[in-house]
Amino acid sequence: MNLLSVNNLAKIGREKPLFTNVTFGLDEGDKAAIIGRNGTGKSTLLSVIAGTLEADEGSVVTNKSAGVSYLSQNPVFSADDTIREHIFKSNSPKLNIIKEYEELLENIEQNAARFEKVQHEMDSNDLWNYEAQVRSILSTLGINDMERKMGTLSGGMVKKVALAQVLVEDTKLLLLDEPTNHLDISTIFWLQNYLHDTKRSVLMVTHDRYFLDAVCNNIYELARNRLKLYQGNYSTYLDKKTVEAEIEENTERRIESVLRVEREWLLRGPCARGTKQKARKQHDEALINREKFSSDKGFTFEVAGRRLGGKVLELHHISKSYPKGFASQGSAPTKQAVPVPAPVIKDFSYTFTAGQKIGVFGDNGSGKSTLLNIITGNLESDTGSVVVGVNTVFGYYQQNPVFKDLNMTVLEYIKEGAEVITTNSGKTLSASQFLEEFGFEGKIQHSALSTLSGGERKRVFLVRLLMQNPNFLVLDEPTNDFDIFTMNILEQFLEGYKGCLLIVSHDRYFMDKVADTLFILEDNGEISGYVGKCSEYIDYREELRKEKELAEKAEREAKAKSANQKSAVEKEAVPQKRKMSFKEQREFEQIEAEIAELEEKKTRLEEQMASSDFATAQKAGEEYKAVSDKLEADYARWDELSELM
């Protein structure tokens, strides 16, 4: 079934068309991504398809019966709305019933009659499985307090709530703009599996290459104002692009070879009155005026190195706590509520040495940015000390770079940092030339910072940061809003970087490339170490989780077996009114064995219903009622037969 048809879309940017003649479609089950450099119009195209932005030309047709859910890069919300109100802002009758059920759950006694009616509506609309899926999604995303106001949430939490709103909607087409931004790595791993398994169709913009590889079966590249389809995942796209570039380069060489001959012919000034001569001349002019192939221009992240001293950075027993809730202190009438501190960092010591490249891993709210701010001197620790080496110069890239004047042009902003830059090789570049190395060519250098896309603005900030020639780079989510091409070059620079590197990023591919050791921020404030890549640590955590589940299952089975044995012993001690018949004895044994199996199956289904895997939870919910009914009947018959023992 076709869900989306896009026909001849066009949109004009600040200086030229962003895209023209964009035509494609999505069928049920398709998983596609739009990739391209910052500023090419990826988010604009997705906004036009979602209907939040008007196209200059063309049309978008969506299947009305399927429904569309759209996650924008910067979610819009009302600060006074609760999380519940924001998530359930939907015209879906199913979600409205679930919303009321969730609200009534919190105060059943005062709304017993209405609660019973809503339960009946849940039954008649077969919404129990759907409600279990909604709960599973909210729980996985860490959304537990549904009454918190949207205006009190962090940027990362706002993105999670917006993502939850999209995922719980009863629609078949998801439009997702940078869905992994502001999510921690564990949540991204869950979302990756969810989108891979769901039957819903997906069209997204993302720079997460592992994510693209795992989820997508089609890649659309937006370049040179055109959208081009590459069938397959991101790895397949790279293979096809390599072959395509070789073909285009060879074709370009052949055309230039032909044109050398044709230019000589034209310079001889042949008579162009004949039809053949005119056609030949027109053909030559078409070749000369063709759209010429140009390989992607990379940026050269190369600045003169600053030497690190013998002492780089030392952390001695640093700790940091923030208030988490309140406790009563004193007695009436002087009794008062005092904040209860919760440790974010607990008694952490470490000595950095030159050349270390360390990634910081932890869930949202675990204290990653707090650690970076203490290290760079932007935040004081509660205890302990930070000793910085004499020659250590920090370069701190924060999640949301602040520009004091967005009316400045790109070139003015860079010149404010330095007029001239000396590279590693001793080459001297002007600010304008240095910007060109980073992909800022032509008119964009004279554009105001306010007119740049989010990714372009952050790239300008990074350029100026590197111009300061730091020897200890601290990067907090540098990959948010960067395109894949920029990230490739940044990776190349960081792989060859001689100074110290401390980096927080949710991009697993990026972390694997640039960090070989991890700081693991635990829930209790402790920081542990892991020597290895980020993806290796995720695999290790997954193995631990599975081992824990198996151990818990074995413990439940042992308890159930012990309880059954105890029950059997107790029943043997009860005087029998009459002996069972042979047939009843066989039936009793069969029912007892069946009950044990059904109990085990029921426990397993309950675990699966709480699973983050959408399909697993749905299937488990369908089986759960039948198993419960059978158990009830078996227990009733078991009671009857046990009376005869």
Secondary structure, 3 states (H helix, E strand, C coil): CEEEEEEEEEEECCCCEEEEEEEEEEECCCEEEEECCCCCCHHHHHHHHHCCCCCCEEEEEECCCCCEEEECCCCCCCCCCEHHHHHCCCCCHHHHHHHHHHHHHCCCHHHHHHHHHHHHHHHHCCCHHHHHHHHHHHHHCCCCCCCCEHHHCCHHHHHHHHHHHHHHCCCCEEEEECCCCCCCHHHHHHHHHHHHHCCCEEEEECCCHHHHHHHCCEEEEEECCEEEEEECCHHHHHHHHHHHHHHHHHHHHHHHHHHHHHHHHHHCCCCCCCHHHHHHHHHHHHHHCCCCCCCCCCCCCCCCCCCCCCCCEEEEEEEEEEEEEEEEECCCCCCEEEEEEEEEEEEEEEEECCCCEEEEECCCCCCHHHHHHHHCCCCCCCEEEEEECCCCCEEEECCCCCCCCCCCEHHHHHHHHCCEEECCCCCEEEHHHHHHHCCCCHHHHHCEHHHCCHHHHHHHHHHHHHHCCCCEEEEECCCCCCCHHHHHHHHHHHHHCCCEEEEECCCHHHHHHHCCEEEEECCCCCEEEEECCHHHHHHHHHHHHHHHHHHHHHHHHHHHHHHHHHHHHHHHHCCCCCCCCHHHHHHHHHHHHHHHHHHHHHHHHHHHHCCCCHHHHHHHHHHHHHHHHHHHHHHHHHHHHHCCC
